[in-house]
């Protein structure tokens, strides 16, 4: 199985990358990013691409893959809808559309978040934008497309959030997540389970297209 991963400089993407590199059923991993991951592995290929709104110049390099795990994302904190939408909706659809034209039979997984608004009409800006992103990816017609809606995430294997604010929050409040997971195992995820769930869903599929933490944990087993 050959997979594409985005967002590998972030916490979720890097966690997914490590699981894919270690998994015996994954033969090749292509990371698409604006900068090098710093990771060295025989399975790993890297595509440095500056413009995530247009993949036409690199389409040939995206051919032959079985899945794309789109983990790239930004915080909406302090950001207007005009600035947040291109980084979330436009970038995701540009990649999804390019891959669908190449291989509609592949699996596309998009990481959004708990609270995403499928109606696209709610009062919370980021939830509306991610809801529209999910809806439009699902409308493309991939053989398999899954929307991941994680909530609390425990970083594993030395993975750390890229954003300073998130790192600081984990230092202060990270102790709460293991306690939450102990008392309510299906309410909290870790980066390992997210990566394994993506691999297993690519292989086995699911009747659900939108997966919440309980579904993601189940798929990881």
C-alpha positions as CSV (number, residue, x, y, z in Angstrom):
1,X,0.0,0.0,0.0
2,X,1.3,3.4,-1.0
3,X,0.1,6.5,0.9
4,X,0.3,10.3,0.7
5,X,0.4,12.3,4.0
6,X,0.1,16.1,4.5
7,X,0.7,18.0,7.7
8,X,3.6,15.9,8.8
9,X,5.2,18.9,10.5
10,X,2.2,19.0,12.9
11,X,1.3,16.7,15.7
12,X,-1.4,14.5,14.0
13,X,0.4,14.3,10.7
14,X,3.7,13.3,12.3
15,X,2.0,10.7,14.4
16,X,0.4,9.3,11.3
17,X,3.7,9.3,9.4
18,X,5.5,7.3,12.1
19,X,2.7,4.6,12.1
20,X,2.8,4.4,8.3
21,X,6.6,4.1,8.2
22,X,6.4,1.2,10.8
23,X,3.5,-0.6,9.3
24,X,4.4,-3.8,7.3
25,X,1.5,-3.2,4.8
26,X,2.7,0.3,3.9
27,X,5.4,0.1,1.2
28,X,5.8,3.8,0.4
29,X,4.9,7.2,2.0
30,X,4.9,10.5,0.1
31,X,4.9,13.5,2.3
32,X,3.7,16.8,0.7
33,X,4.7,19.9,2.6
34,X,6.4,23.2,2.3
35,X,9.5,22.1,4.3
36,X,11.4,18.9,5.0
37,X,10.1,16.6,7.7
38,X,13.6,15.8,9.0
39,X,12.7,12.1,9.0
40,X,14.9,9.6,7.2
41,X,13.5,6.2,6.2
42,X,13.7,3.9,3.2
43,X,9.9,4.1,2.6
44,X,9.8,7.9,2.7
45,X,9.6,10.3,-0.2
46,X,9.1,14.0,0.2
47,X,7.5,16.5,-2.2
48,X,8.2,20.1,-1.3
49,X,5.4,22.1,-2.7
50,X,4.8,25.9,-2.1
51,X,1.3,26.4,-3.5
52,X,-1.4,24.2,-1.8
53,X,-4.1,25.9,-3.9
54,X,-2.8,24.4,-7.1
55,X,-1.3,20.9,-7.6
56,X,-1.4,20.9,-11.4
57,X,2.4,21.2,-11.6
58,X,3.0,18.1,-9.5
59,X,0.2,15.8,-10.6
60,X,2.5,13.3,-12.2
61,X,4.2,12.8,-8.8
62,X,0.9,12.0,-7.1
63,X,0.0,9.1,-9.4
64,X,0.0,5.5,-8.2
65,X,-1.0,6.0,-4.5
66,X,-3.7,4.0,-2.7
67,X,-4.6,6.6,-0.1
68,X,-4.2,10.2,1.1
69,X,-4.2,11.1,4.8
70,X,-4.8,14.9,4.8
71,X,-3.7,16.0,8.3
72,X,-2.8,19.5,7.5
73,X,-4.7,22.2,9.4
74,X,-4.4,25.5,11.2
75,X,-6.0,27.0,14.3
76,X,-8.8,29.5,13.7
77,X,-7.8,31.5,16.8
78,X,-7.6,35.2,16.0
79,X,-8.3,34.5,12.3
80,X,-11.1,35.9,10.1
81,X,-13.2,33.6,8.0
82,X,-11.7,35.2,4.9
83,X,-8.2,34.1,5.9
84,X,-9.2,30.8,7.5
85,X,-11.3,29.5,4.5
86,X,-8.4,29.3,2.0
87,X,-6.1,27.5,4.4
88,X,-8.8,25.0,5.3
89,X,-11.3,24.6,2.5
90,X,-9.4,25.7,-0.6
91,X,-6.2,23.8,0.2
92,X,-8.1,20.6,1.0
93,X,-10.4,20.7,-2.1
94,X,-7.5,21.5,-4.4
95,X,-5.6,18.4,-3.2
96,X,-8.7,16.2,-3.2
97,X,-9.8,17.3,-6.7
98,X,-6.3,16.7,-8.1
99,X,-6.2,13.2,-6.6
100,X,-9.7,12.3,-7.6
101,X,-8.8,13.1,-11.2
102,X,-5.8,10.8,-11.0
103,X,-7.3,8.0,-9.1
104,X,-11.0,8.1,-7.9
105,X,-10.6,4.6,-6.5
106,X,-8.2,5.7,-3.8
107,X,-9.1,6.4,-0.1
108,X,-9.1,10.0,1.0
109,X,-9.1,10.8,4.8
110,X,-9.6,14.4,6.0
111,X,-8.9,15.4,9.6
112,X,-11.4,18.0,10.8
113,X,-12.5,18.0,14.4
114,X,-15.2,17.4,17.0
115,X,-17.9,20.0,16.6
116,X,-17.6,20.3,12.9
117,X,-20.9,21.7,11.5
118,X,-22.3,19.5,8.6
119,X,-25.1,22.0,8.1
120,X,-22.6,24.8,7.2
121,X,-25.0,27.2,8.9
122,X,-24.0,27.3,12.6
123,X,-22.6,30.3,14.5
124,X,-19.1,29.0,14.9
125,X,-16.9,30.0,12.0
126,X,-14.4,27.2,11.9
127,X,-17.1,24.6,12.3
128,X,-19.0,25.9,9.3
129,X,-15.8,26.0,7.1
130,X,-14.8,22.5,8.1
131,X,-18.4,21.3,7.6
132,X,-18.4,22.6,4.0
133,X,-14.9,21.1,3.5
134,X,-16.1,17.6,4.6
135,X,-19.3,17.9,2.6
136,X,-17.5,18.8,-0.6
137,X,-14.8,16.2,-0.3
138,X,-17.5,13.5,0.2
139,X,-19.4,14.8,-2.9
140,X,-16.3,14.2,-5.1
141,X,-17.0,10.5,-5.3
142,X,-13.9,8.8,-4.1
143,X,-14.4,5.0,-3.7
144,X,-13.7,5.6,0.0
145,X,-13.6,9.0,1.9
146,X,-13.6,9.3,5.6
147,X,-13.8,12.5,7.8
148,X,-12.0,12.2,11.1
149,X,-13.4,14.3,14.0
150,X,-10.9,13.9,16.8
151,X,-11.3,15.8,20.1
152,X,-8.7,15.4,22.8
153,X,-5.5,13.9,21.5
154,X,-2.6,12.5,23.5
155,X,0.8,12.8,21.6
156,X,2.8,9.5,21.5
157,X,6.3,8.5,20.4
158,X,7.8,11.9,21.1
159,X,5.4,13.7,18.8
160,X,4.7,17.3,19.8
161,X,2.3,20.0,18.6
162,X,3.9,22.6,16.3
163,X,2.0,25.6,17.5
164,X,3.5,27.1,20.6
165,X,0.1,27.8,22.1
166,X,-0.9,24.2,21.8
167,X,2.4,23.0,23.3
168,X,1.9,25.3,26.2
169,X,-1.6,24.1,26.7
170,X,-0.5,20.5,26.8
171,X,2.2,21.3,29.4
172,X,-0.4,22.9,31.6
173,X,-3.4,20.6,31.0
174,X,-2.1,17.5,29.3
175,X,-2.4,15.5,32.5
176,X,-6.2,15.7,32.2
177,X,-6.3,13.7,28.9
178,X,-5.0,10.4,30.3
179,X,-7.5,10.7,33.2
180,X,-10.3,11.4,30.7
181,X,-9.1,8.4,28.6
182,X,-9.1,6.2,31.8
183,X,-12.7,7.0,32.7
184,X,-14.0,7.4,29.2
185,X,-11.7,5.5,26.8
186,X,-13.6,6.4,23.7
187,X,-13.6,10.2,24.3
188,X,-9.9,10.7,23.9
189,X,-7.5,9.6,21.1
190,X,-3.8,9.3,20.7
191,X,-1.6,9.9,17.7
192,X,-0.9,6.2,17.3
193,X,-4.5,5.2,17.2
194,X,-5.3,7.9,14.6
195,X,-2.5,6.5,12.3
196,X,-3.5,2.9,12.7
197,X,-7.2,3.8,12.2
198,X,-6.3,5.4,8.8
199,X,-4.4,2.4,7.7
200,X,-7.0,-0.1,8.7
201,X,-9.9,1.9,7.1
202,X,-8.0,2.0,3.9
203,X,-7.7,-1.7,4.0
204,X,-11.1,-2.7,5.4
205,X,-13.4,0.3,4.8
206,X,-16.3,1.3,7.0
207,X,-20.0,2.0,6.6
208,X,-19.5,5.4,8.3
209,X,-18.0,8.3,6.4
210,X,-17.8,10.6,9.4
211,X,-15.9,9.1,12.3
212,X,-15.9,10.4,15.9
213,X,-13.4,9.4,18.6
214,X,-15.2,6.2,19.5
215,X,-15.2,5.2,15.8
216,X,-11.6,6.1,15.3
217,X,-10.5,4.1,18.4
218,X,-12.5,1.1,17.2
219,X,-10.9,1.3,13.7
220,X,-7.4,1.4,15.3
221,X,-7.8,-2.1,16.8
